[in-house]
């Protein structure tokens, strides 16, 4: 299955939650709380399997992943030591594009994916243009010198004024840089998704 490129508001309405974090989707959900389509006003009851599937789709949409990408993360998580659900979430959180989002340098994960794929940032002095690049403790990430005068980042930081970066990141907004000072713990993961149901889905 390819990456979703359709209307994001429709996805939020279908899932009944703000998947992308922007205030405009909260307003849309308040104004049109039902699911899209003619049957939107009718509450839908999901079976156990359907609930697991919905949780999986929600998390996949949040991080903008294709089905095959998501399955690879799950497969790797199952082989790792520790709680599988935590392994999965930690891998997703430590993607380069998500780190830029968690640092407050992008308004959405879709925007941070573009920043990463266009090679806006250096990781330990090396240009990286792979959004899925896995950062590690001690990595230093900084905006490329040629983009220091870009109007994009001051505008984003102004729009994100008051945003608190993830506690496992040491962010310097003045220099548009950061250092990975830890790994995300369970309390740092996305709260909108029940990751245990996702692992149950793949463990059938």
GROMACS elastic network, one bead per residue, 0.5 to 0.9 nm:
[ bonds ]
;  ai    aj funct       b0    kb
    1     4     6  0.86722   500
    1    66     6  0.60889   500
    1    67     6  0.53883   500
    1    68     6  0.73316   500
    2     5     6  0.87180   500
    2    65     6  0.83274   500
    2    66     6  0.52968   500
    2    67     6  0.69889   500
    2    68     6  0.86281   500
    3    61     6  0.82327   500
    3    64     6  0.65289   500
    3    65     6  0.59656   500
    3    67     6  0.77362   500
    4     7     6  0.87261   500
    4     8     6  0.87634   500
    4    61     6  0.72724   500
    4    64     6  0.72357   500
    4    65     6  0.82162   500
    4    66     6  0.78033   500
    5     8     6  0.79962   500
    6     9     6  0.89479   500
    6    10     6  0.80616   500
    6    11     6  0.82525   500
    7    10     6  0.54983   500
    7    11     6  0.68571   500
    8    11     6  0.51150   500
    8    12     6  0.63699   500
    8    13     6  0.87605   500
    8    19     6  0.84517   500
    8    20     6  0.80442   500
    8    25     6  0.84208   500
    9    12     6  0.50667   500
    9    13     6  0.62464   500
    9    14     6  0.86088   500
    9    18     6  0.84715   500
    9    24     6  0.88389   500
    9    25     6  0.61993   500
    9    28     6  0.71807   500
    9    29     6  0.82802   500
   10    13     6  0.51235   500
   10    14     6  0.61146   500
   10    15     6  0.86451   500
   10    35     6  0.81365   500
   10    36     6  0.64945   500
   11    14     6  0.50509   500
   11    15     6  0.61839   500
   11    16     6  0.83238   500
   11    17     6  0.87022   500
   11    18     6  0.87930   500
   11    19     6  0.78974   500
   11    36     6  0.86578   500
   11    58     6  0.89086   500
   11    61     6  0.84078   500
   12    15     6  0.52402   500
   12    16     6  0.57413   500
   12    17     6  0.53126   500
   12    18     6  0.53860   500
   12    19     6  0.58756   500
   12    20     6  0.80856   500
   12    25     6  0.71743   500
   12    26     6  0.89253   500
   12    28     6  0.87384   500
   12    29     6  0.74652   500
   12    35     6  0.87963   500
   13    17     6  0.66947   500
   13    18     6  0.81020   500
   13    25     6  0.87830   500
   13    28     6  0.80957   500
   13    29     6  0.62867   500
   13    32     6  0.75589   500
   13    33     6  0.65550   500
   13    34     6  0.65353   500
   13    35     6  0.52116   500
   13    36     6  0.63326   500
   14    17     6  0.81152   500
   14    34     6  0.77874   500
   14    36     6  0.61388   500
   14    40     6  0.85353   500
   15    18     6  0.82019   500
   15    19     6  0.81282   500
   15    35     6  0.76796   500
   15    54     6  0.77131   500
   15    58     6  0.71055   500
   16    19     6  0.88498   500
   16    29     6  0.74069   500
   16    33     6  0.71211   500
   16    34     6  0.76565   500
   16    35     6  0.72246   500
   17    20     6  0.89723   500
   17    25     6  0.84949   500
   17    26     6  0.79609   500
   17    29     6  0.74037   500
   17   192     6  0.80153   500
   18    21     6  0.59369   500
   18    22     6  0.76270   500
   18    23     6  0.84727   500
   18    25     6  0.58794   500
   18    26     6  0.61133   500
   18    29     6  0.77086   500
   18   192     6  0.87798   500
   19    22     6  0.85698   500
   19    25     6  0.83371   500
   19    58     6  0.72105   500
   19    59     6  0.83687   500
   19    61     6  0.74031   500
   19    62     6  0.55173   500
   19   192     6  0.81323   500
   20    23     6  0.89984   500
   20    25     6  0.77218   500
   20    61     6  0.86463   500
   20    62     6  0.61763   500
   20    63     6  0.88173   500
   20   108     6  0.63358   500
   20   109     6  0.73057   500
   20   110     6  0.84959   500
   21    24     6  0.86377   500
   21    25     6  0.75040   500
   21    26     6  0.82796   500
   21   107     6  0.81688   500
   21   108     6  0.68033   500
   21   109     6  0.88955   500
   22    25     6  0.58837   500
   22    26     6  0.73096   500
   22   107     6  0.73724   500
   22   108     6  0.71301   500
   23    26     6  0.51675   500
   23    27     6  0.65741   500
   23    28     6  0.88628   500
   24    27     6  0.51538   500
   24    28     6  0.63399   500
   24    29     6  0.87666   500
   25    29     6  0.61422   500
   25    30     6  0.85466   500
   26    29     6  0.51386   500
   26    30     6  0.62126   500
   26    31     6  0.86467   500
   27    30     6  0.50723   500
   27    31     6  0.61469   500
   27    32     6  0.84698   500
   28    31     6  0.50744   500
   28    32     6  0.58044   500
   28    33     6  0.75998   500
   29    32     6  0.50922   500
   29    34     6  0.79403   500
   30    33     6  0.56218   500
   32    35     6  0.80999   500
   32    36     6  0.86906   500
   33    40     6  0.85848   500
   33    41     6  0.83773   500
   34    37     6  0.87563   500
   34    39     6  0.85214   500
   34    41     6  0.51407   500
   34    42     6  0.77618   500
   34    43     6  0.81919   500
   35    38     6  0.85594   500
   35    39     6  0.73199   500
   35    41     6  0.66882   500
   35    42     6  0.81738   500
   35    43     6  0.84780   500
   36    39     6  0.74918   500
   36    40     6  0.51667   500
   36    41     6  0.86016   500
   37    40     6  0.53106   500
   37    41     6  0.87299   500
   38    41     6  0.76272   500
   38    42     6  0.89389   500
   39    42     6  0.55162   500
   39    43     6  0.85035   500
   40    43     6  0.75075   500
   40    44     6  0.88676   500
   46    49     6  0.77855   500
   46    50     6  0.53800   500
   46    51     6  0.57707   500
   47    50     6  0.50469   500
   47    51     6  0.61621   500
   47    52     6  0.86910   500
   48    51     6  0.51823   500
   48    52     6  0.64148   500
   48    53     6  0.87413   500
   49    52     6  0.51728   500
   49    53     6  0.62435   500
   49    54     6  0.86923   500
   49   201     6  0.70724   500
   50    54     6  0.60837   500
   50    55     6  0.86445   500
   51    54     6  0.51050   500
   51    55     6  0.62884   500
   51    56     6  0.86652   500
   51   197     6  0.76455   500
   52    55     6  0.52603   500
   52    56     6  0.63168   500
   52    57     6  0.87463   500
   52   194     6  0.85890   500
   52   195     6  0.89630   500
   52   196     6  0.87092   500
   52   198     6  0.55456   500
   52   199     6  0.84004   500
   52   200     6  0.71247   500
   52   201     6  0.54952   500
   53    56     6  0.51045   500
   53    57     6  0.61969   500
   53    58     6  0.86174   500
   53   197     6  0.82181   500
   53   198     6  0.71268   500
   53   201     6  0.66942   500
   54    57     6  0.50563   500
   54    58     6  0.60636   500
   54    59     6  0.86756   500
   54   198     6  0.86519   500
   55    58     6  0.51208   500
   55    59     6  0.63314   500
   55    60     6  0.85866   500
   55   193     6  0.59470   500
   55   194     6  0.63547   500
   55   195     6  0.72044   500
   55   197     6  0.67771   500
   55   198     6  0.61115   500
   56    59     6  0.54070   500
   56    60     6  0.61676   500
   56    61     6  0.86331   500
   56    70     6  0.89673   500
   56   193     6  0.82270   500
   56   194     6  0.86677   500
   56   195     6  0.77486   500
   56   197     6  0.78183   500
   56   198     6  0.51957   500
   56   199     6  0.86628   500
   56   201     6  0.79154   500
   57    60     6  0.50071   500
   57    61     6  0.60006   500
   57    62     6  0.84884   500
   57    67     6  0.89064   500
   57   198     6  0.89858   500
   58    61     6  0.51985   500
   58    62     6  0.61296   500
   58    63     6  0.88197   500
   58   192     6  0.85958   500
   58   193     6  0.70641   500
   59    62     6  0.50534   500
   59    63     6  0.64456   500
   59    64     6  0.84991   500
   59    65     6  0.87401   500
   59   190     6  0.87393   500
   59   192     6  0.85328   500
   59   193     6  0.65159   500
   59   194     6  0.89791   500
   59   195     6  0.82728   500
   59   198     6  0.88564   500
   60    63     6  0.54924   500
   60    64     6  0.59589   500
   60    65     6  0.53105   500
   60    66     6  0.72332   500
   60    67     6  0.75871   500
   60    70     6  0.66390   500
   61    65     6  0.64475   500
   61    66     6  0.84740   500
   62    65     6  0.80216   500
   62   109     6  0.76701   500
   63    92     6  0.75548   500
   63    98     6  0.76871   500
   63   109     6  0.66608   500
   63   110     6  0.81098   500
   64   109     6  0.76095   500
   64   110     6  0.71082   500
   64   113     6  0.86178   500
   65    68     6  0.81016   500
   65    69     6  0.59835   500
   65    70     6  0.60813   500
   66    69     6  0.52184   500
   66    70     6  0.62222   500
   66    71     6  0.86531   500
   67    70     6  0.51831   500
   67    71     6  0.61672   500
   67    72     6  0.87142   500
   68    71     6  0.50861   500
   68    72     6  0.62792   500
   68    73     6  0.88312   500
   69    72     6  0.52263   500
   69    73     6  0.65590   500
   69    74     6  0.89078   500
   70    73     6  0.52014   500
   70    74     6  0.63937   500
   70    75     6  0.86793   500
   71    74     6  0.50469   500
   71    75     6  0.60289   500
   71    76     6  0.85708   500
   71   202     6  0.86943   500
   72    75     6  0.50261   500
   72    76     6  0.61558   500
   72    77     6  0.85009   500
   73    76     6  0.52397   500
   73    77     6  0.61132   500
   73    78     6  0.87365   500
   73    87     6  0.89371   500
   73    88     6  0.63482   500
   73    91     6  0.73152   500
   73    92     6  0.79798   500
   74    78     6  0.62504   500
   74    79     6  0.88608   500
   74    84     6  0.81365   500
   74    85     6  0.86141   500
   74    87     6  0.85597   500
   74    88     6  0.60925   500
   74   198     6  0.89784   500
   74   199     6  0.76968   500
   74   202     6  0.79229   500
   75    78     6  0.52970   500
   75    79     6  0.67296   500
   75   202     6  0.88895   500
   76    79     6  0.52724   500
   76    80     6  0.64681   500
   76    87     6  0.85034   500
   76    88     6  0.80453   500
   77    80     6  0.51990   500
   77    81     6  0.81424   500
   77    82     6  0.88974   500
   77    83     6  0.84971   500
   77    84     6  0.54198   500
   77    85     6  0.75300   500
   77    86     6  0.83295   500
   77    87     6  0.52139   500
   77    88     6  0.53083   500
   77    89     6  0.89814   500
   77    91     6  0.82045   500
   78    81     6  0.80035   500
   78    83     6  0.86408   500
   78    84     6  0.56259   500
   78    85     6  0.86843   500
   78    87     6  0.80705   500
   78    88     6  0.84167   500
   78   199     6  0.87173   500
   79    84     6  0.83099   500
   80    83     6  0.83706   500
   80    84     6  0.72828   500
   80    87     6  0.71236   500
   81    84     6  0.77011   500
   81    87     6  0.81442   500
   82    85     6  0.88198   500
   82    86     6  0.76700   500
   82    87     6  0.70724   500
   83    86     6  0.53789   500
   83    87     6  0.62332   500
   83    88     6  0.87865   500
   84    88     6  0.62082   500
   84    89     6  0.87162   500
   84   196     6  0.84176   500
   84   199     6  0.72889   500
   85    88     6  0.51730   500
   85    89     6  0.63194   500
   85    90     6  0.85938   500
   85   195     6  0.56208   500
   85   196     6  0.58551   500
   85   197     6  0.89809   500
   85   198     6  0.79537   500
   85   199     6  0.64740   500
   86    89     6  0.51610   500
   86    90     6  0.59443   500
   86    91     6  0.85354   500
   86   185     6  0.79892   500
   86   186     6  0.65782   500
   86   189     6  0.84647   500
   86   195     6  0.81274   500
   87    90     6  0.52069   500
   87    91     6  0.62633   500
   87    92     6  0.87756   500
   88    91     6  0.53620   500
   88    92     6  0.64536   500
   88    93     6  0.87373   500
   88   195     6  0.83139   500
   89    92     6  0.51339   500
   89    93     6  0.60356   500
   89    94     6  0.86001   500
   89   184     6  0.87135   500
   89   186     6  0.83132   500
   89   189     6  0.65025   500
   89   190     6  0.80539   500
   89   195     6  0.78494   500
   90    93     6  0.50543   500
   90    94     6  0.61490   500
   90    95     6  0.88385   500
   90   183     6  0.75206   500
   90   184     6  0.62469   500
   90   185     6  0.76130   500
   90   186     6  0.83851   500
   90   189     6  0.76395   500
   91    94     6  0.53200   500
   91    95     6  0.66206   500
   91   134     6  0.73456   500
   92    95     6  0.55261   500
   92    98     6  0.73636   500
   92   132     6  0.83831   500
   92   134     6  0.85937   500
   93    96     6  0.83902   500
   93    97     6  0.88973   500
   93    98     6  0.58501   500
   93    99     6  0.67246   500
   93   102     6  0.84142   500
   93   134     6  0.89790   500
   93   183     6  0.88915   500
   93   184     6  0.71793   500
   93   188     6  0.88677   500
   93   189     6  0.74015   500
   93   190     6  0.88442   500
   94    97     6  0.83207   500
   94    98     6  0.65919   500
   94    99     6  0.60612   500
   94   132     6  0.85122   500
   94   133     6  0.81315   500
   94   134     6  0.55952   500
   94   135     6  0.56267   500
   94   136     6  0.75809   500
   94   183     6  0.79173   500
   94   184     6  0.79535   500
   95    98     6  0.53082   500
   95    99     6  0.61664   500
   95   100     6  0.88210   500
   95   131     6  0.66523   500
   95   133     6  0.54753   500
   95   135     6  0.63652   500
   96    99     6  0.50675   500
   96   100     6  0.63958   500
   96   101     6  0.87677   500
   96   112     6  0.84964   500
   96   113     6  0.82598   500
   96   116     6  0.69862   500
   96   128     6  0.89450   500
   96   130     6  0.76699   500
   96   131     6  0.53863   500
   96   132     6  0.58962   500
   96   133     6  0.52868   500
   96   134     6  0.60970   500
   96   135     6  0.62369   500
   97   100     6  0.53181   500
   97   101     6  0.64863   500
   97   102     6  0.88001   500
   97   109     6  0.66980   500
   97   110     6  0.84258   500
   97   111     6  0.85473   500
   97   112     6  0.50572   500
   97   114     6  0.81623   500
   97   115     6  0.76203   500
   97   116     6  0.57726   500
   97   117     6  0.84084   500
   97   130     6  0.83871   500
   97   132     6  0.67301   500
   97   133     6  0.79787   500
   98   102     6  0.60206   500
   98   103     6  0.84427   500
   98   108     6  0.89988   500
   98   109     6  0.61877   500
   98   112     6  0.69056   500
   98   113     6  0.77373   500
   98   131     6  0.81659   500
   98   132     6  0.85840   500
   99   103     6  0.59932   500
   99   104     6  0.86834   500
   99   105     6  0.88659   500
   99   112     6  0.84456   500
   99   135     6  0.82398   500
   99   166     6  0.86174   500
   99   169     6  0.83038   500
   99   180     6  0.89688   500
  100   103     6  0.51165   500
  100   104     6  0.65620   500
  100   105     6  0.54578   500
  100   106     6  0.62889   500
  100   109     6  0.82099   500
  100   112     6  0.59089   500
  100   113     6  0.85646   500
  100   115     6  0.84824   500
  100   116     6  0.81816   500
  101   104     6  0.53053   500
  101   105     6  0.57990   500
  101   107     6  0.67327   500
  101   108     6  0.63099   500
  101   109     6  0.57598   500
  101   110     6  0.89879   500
  101   111     6  0.81822   500
  101   112     6  0.57772   500
  101   113     6  0.87641   500
  101   165     6  0.86908   500
  102   105     6  0.75999   500
  102   106     6  0.80917   500
  102   109     6  0.88209   500
  102   164     6  0.85225   500
  102   165     6  0.56386   500
  102   166     6  0.56886   500
  102   169     6  0.82995   500
  103   106     6  0.78068   500
  103   163     6  0.87035   500
  103   164     6  0.78183   500
  103   166     6  0.63566   500
  103   169     6  0.68944   500
  103   170     6  0.83554   500
  103   171     6  0.64821   500
  103   173     6  0.89262   500
  103   178     6  0.78321   500
  104   107     6  0.69303   500
  104   156     6  0.80279   500
  104   157     6  0.69745   500
  104   160     6  0.64624   500
  104   161     6  0.88066   500
  104   163     6  0.65266   500
  104   164     6  0.74272   500
  104   165     6  0.59367   500
  104   166     6  0.87444   500
  104   171     6  0.87630   500
  104   173     6  0.87229   500
  105   112     6  0.75930   500
  105   153     6  0.68636   500
  105   156     6  0.64899   500
  105   157     6  0.64002   500
  105   160     6  0.80685   500
  105   173     6  0.81492   500
  105   176     6  0.76306   500
  106   109     6  0.70759   500
  106   110     6  0.85586   500
  106   111     6  0.59108   500
  106   112     6  0.52652   500
  106   115     6  0.82473   500
  106   153     6  0.80630   500
  106   156     6  0.62703   500
  106   157     6  0.79802   500
  106   160     6  0.82803   500
  107   110     6  0.83733   500
  107   111     6  0.65400   500
  107   112     6  0.75686   500
  107   156     6  0.66195   500
  107   157     6  0.87471   500
  107   159     6  0.79479   500
  107   160     6  0.71482   500
  108   111     6  0.52220   500
  108   112     6  0.63600   500
  108   113     6  0.86425   500
  109   113     6  0.59816   500
  109   114     6  0.86248   500
  110   113     6  0.51222   500
  110   114     6  0.65277   500
  110   115     6  0.88590   500
  111   114     6  0.51981   500
  111   115     6  0.63619   500
  111   116     6  0.87421   500
  112   116     6  0.61054   500
  112   117     6  0.84839   500
  112   131     6  0.81878   500
  113   116     6  0.51491   500
  113   117     6  0.59870   500
  113   118     6  0.84662   500
  113   130     6  0.86915   500
  113   131     6  0.56267   500
  113   132     6  0.87016   500
  114   117     6  0.51042   500
  114   118     6  0.59869   500
  114   119     6  0.85777   500
  114   120     6  0.88814   500
  114   131     6  0.80330   500
  115   118     6  0.53539   500
  115   119     6  0.65060   500
  115   120     6  0.55648   500
  115   121     6  0.77505   500
  115   129     6  0.83533   500
  115   131     6  0.83717   500
  116   119     6  0.51997   500
  116   120     6  0.59796   500
  116   121     6  0.67277   500
  116   128     6  0.72048   500
  116   129     6  0.52988   500
  116   130     6  0.62895   500
  116   131     6  0.51125   500
  116   132     6  0.87969   500
  117   120     6  0.77470   500
  117   128     6  0.79246   500
  117   130     6  0.54784   500
  117   131     6  0.56125   500
  118   121     6  0.85930   500
  118   128     6  0.86901   500
  118   129     6  0.58104   500
  118   130     6  0.85500   500
  119   122     6  0.76405   500
  119   127     6  0.61511   500
  119   128     6  0.55189   500
  119   130     6  0.77307   500
  119   144     6  0.83277   500
  120   127     6  0.76799   500
  120   128     6  0.79374   500
  120   129     6  0.75576   500
  120   142     6  0.86055   500
  120   143     6  0.60151   500
  120   144     6  0.58523   500
  120   147     6  0.72972   500
  121   125     6  0.88716   500
  121   126     6  0.82766   500
  121   127     6  0.60750   500
  121   128     6  0.64896   500
  121   129     6  0.78359   500
  121   141     6  0.65377   500
  121   142     6  0.54857   500
  121   144     6  0.52945   500
  121   177     6  0.87695   500
  122   125     6  0.51553   500
  122   128     6  0.59794   500
  122   129     6  0.89087   500
  122   140     6  0.80377   500
  122   141     6  0.55622   500
  122   142     6  0.53325   500
  122   143     6  0.62323   500
  122   144     6  0.60228   500
  123   126     6  0.51876   500
  123   127     6  0.62961   500
  123   128     6  0.64654   500
  123   135     6  0.84198   500
  123   139     6  0.66460   500
  123   140     6  0.57052   500
  123   142     6  0.67603   500
  124   127     6  0.84783   500
  124   139     6  0.60389   500
  124   140     6  0.51126   500
  124   141     6  0.62765   500
  124   142     6  0.81912   500
  125   140     6  0.79089   500
  125   141     6  0.78041   500
  125   142     6  0.79826   500
  125   144     6  0.89630   500
  127   144     6  0.78749   500
  128   131     6  0.82149   500
  128   133     6  0.78401   500
  129   133     6  0.82993   500
  130   133     6  0.54480   500
  131   134     6  0.86271   500
  135   138     6  0.86894   500
  135   139     6  0.64810   500
  135   180     6  0.76100   500
  136   139     6  0.56351   500
  136   180     6  0.66306   500
  136   181     6  0.86634   500
  136   182     6  0.81816   500
  136   183     6  0.79585   500
  137   140     6  0.88509   500
  137   168     6  0.89665   500
  137   179     6  0.79474   500
  137   181     6  0.54828   500
  137   182     6  0.54811   500
  137   183     6  0.68746   500
  138   179     6  0.63271   500
  138   180     6  0.52669   500
  138   181     6  0.59526   500
  138   182     6  0.79593   500
  139   178     6  0.84642   500
  139   179     6  0.57487   500
  139   180     6  0.54312   500
  139   181     6  0.81019   500
  140   177     6  0.74986   500
  140   178     6  0.58888   500
  140   180     6  0.65719   500
  141   176     6  0.86579   500
  141   177     6  0.55235   500
  141   178     6  0.52972   500
  141   179     6  0.61747   500
  141   180     6  0.82078   500
  142   145     6  0.85752   500
  142   175     6  0.76107   500
  142   176     6  0.61062   500
  142   178     6  0.64156   500
  142   179     6  0.87020   500
  143   146     6  0.83722   500
  143   147     6  0.66934   500
  143   148     6  0.68310   500
  143   175     6  0.77597   500
  143   176     6  0.58522   500
  143   177     6  0.62239   500
  144   147     6  0.55376   500
  144   148     6  0.68058   500
  145   148     6  0.52661   500
  145   149     6  0.83531   500
  146   149     6  0.72521   500
  146   150     6  0.82568   500
  147   150     6  0.50910   500
  147   151     6  0.87660   500
  148   151     6  0.86115   500
  148   153     6  0.85500   500
  148   175     6  0.82051   500
  148   176     6  0.82636   500
  149   152     6  0.88015   500
  149   153     6  0.88662   500
  150   153     6  0.66227   500
  150   154     6  0.78865   500
  151   154     6  0.58307   500
  151   155     6  0.63808   500
  151   156     6  0.88507   500
  152   155     6  0.53681   500
  152   156     6  0.62708   500
  152   157     6  0.87624   500
  153   157     6  0.60198   500
  153   158     6  0.83822   500
  153   176     6  0.78413   500
  154   157     6  0.51411   500
  154   158     6  0.60248   500
  154   159     6  0.85549   500
  155   158     6  0.51110   500
  155   159     6  0.61815   500
  155   160     6  0.85468   500
  156   159     6  0.50486   500
  156   160     6  0.60343   500
  156   161     6  0.85396   500
  157   161     6  0.59490   500
  157   163     6  0.87723   500
  157   173     6  0.75952   500
  158   161     6  0.50938   500
  158   162     6  0.88806   500
  159   162     6  0.88489   500
  160   163     6  0.54352   500
  160   164     6  0.89403   500
  161   164     6  0.87541   500
  164   167     6  0.81946   500
  165   168     6  0.82975   500
  165   169     6  0.67434   500
  165   170     6  0.80315   500
  165   171     6  0.72075   500
  166   169     6  0.56152   500
  166   170     6  0.83501   500
  166   184     6  0.81450   500
  166   188     6  0.73363   500
  167   170     6  0.74158   500
  167   181     6  0.85162   500
  167   182     6  0.82039   500
  167   184     6  0.80461   500
  167   188     6  0.81280   500
  168   179     6  0.87333   500
  168   180     6  0.63383   500
  168   181     6  0.53842   500
  168   183     6  0.59502   500
  168   184     6  0.61259   500
  168   185     6  0.87811   500
  168   188     6  0.87872   500
  169   178     6  0.66213   500
  169   179     6  0.59153   500
  169   181     6  0.56356   500
  169   182     6  0.70643   500
  169   183     6  0.87481   500
  170   177     6  0.85444   500
  170   178     6  0.53278   500
  170   179     6  0.51729   500
  170   180     6  0.65160   500
  170   181     6  0.65086   500
  171   174     6  0.89754   500
  171   175     6  0.89082   500
  171   176     6  0.75816   500
  171   177     6  0.60127   500
  171   179     6  0.66304   500
  171   180     6  0.88086   500
  172   175     6  0.56837   500
  172   176     6  0.57606   500
  172   177     6  0.52434   500
  172   178     6  0.57363   500
  172   179     6  0.86941   500
  173   177     6  0.65167   500
  173   178     6  0.81709   500
  174   177     6  0.79054   500
  175   178     6  0.86273   500
  180   183     6  0.77892   500
  182   185     6  0.89699   500
  184   187     6  0.77851   500
  184   188     6  0.55766   500
  184   189     6  0.70823   500
  185   188     6  0.53534   500
  185   189     6  0.69402   500
  186   189     6  0.54801   500
  186   190     6  0.87976   500
  187   190     6  0.83880   500
  187   191     6  0.84185   500
  188   191     6  0.83737   500
  190   193     6  0.65359   500
  190   194     6  0.89805   500
  191   194     6  0.75839   500
  193   196     6  0.88413   500
  193   197     6  0.87649   500
  193   198     6  0.88614   500
  194   197     6  0.57435   500
  194   198     6  0.70821   500
  195   198     6  0.50293   500
  195   199     6  0.65489   500
  195   200     6  0.87453   500
  196   199     6  0.52471   500
  196   200     6  0.62997   500
  196   201     6  0.86984   500
  197   201     6  0.61628   500
  197   202     6  0.88850   500
  198   202     6  0.66188   500
  198   203     6  0.87007   500
  199   202     6  0.52389   500
  199   203     6  0.60640   500
  199   204     6  0.88526   500
  200   204     6  0.63616   500
  201   204     6  0.58548   500
